[in-house]
Amino acid sequence: MNAVNKLKRRLRPGQVYRRADLLPWSNAVDRHLKQLVEEGTLTKLSGGLYYCPKRTTFGAAPAADEKLVEAFLKDHRFLLTSPNAYNVLGVGSTQLYNETVVYNHKRHGRFNLGNRTFNFRMKPHFPSKLSREFLLVDLVDNLDRLAEQKSSMLEGVKKQVQSADHKALKKAVREYGGSKARKFFDPLFAQLSRCDCAA
């Protein structure tokens, strides 16, 4: 078996590889990568990042966002989201955005990976998965990036706060909120506390 076929046997459909991942299995990795891309075994996603396509009845399936981002960052600590996620909150957001946001600890900026653009934002703290409380906090912090009218959106958030899990929301503001979120939510929490005391 020749060297390139030995490398090919190591590849798994649906996986994303960094060039460095393949070094232990090849004595001429750049030549072998070029050969595997030319024959369609691998697809080059960006500099040093390759995808082994998973074949389906509809053709080659694209790489999963999670696998793409994990290989790019060399880190599993990230959170994928989109401004479209705010639409489930019932605060008046209806716009559709063609953007995937990646909260992470390593990279900042827009990067094209496999014909898709990811907006990487460095953030010191973020949850492991999306929650309603996190999205409310995140929306307030990112209001300037949205196309909707700010005042009506904030009114929508205020209404949602009334029926929200206040303990969980306070925790989300404390752990993940920026200055805008804290400035917005803290007076609301103080007002709710006064109402509770009066009751």
Secondary structure, DSSP 8 states (H G I E B T S, - for coil): --HHHHHHHH--TT-EEEHHHHGGG-SSHHHHHHHHHHHTSSEEEETTEEE--EEETTEEE---HHHHHHHHHT-S-EEEE-GGGGGGGSSS-------EEEEESS--EEEEETTEEEEEEE-S---SS--HHHHHHHHHHTGGG-SS-HHHHHHHHHHHHHHS-HHHHHHHHHHH--HHHHHHHHHHHHHHHHHHHH-
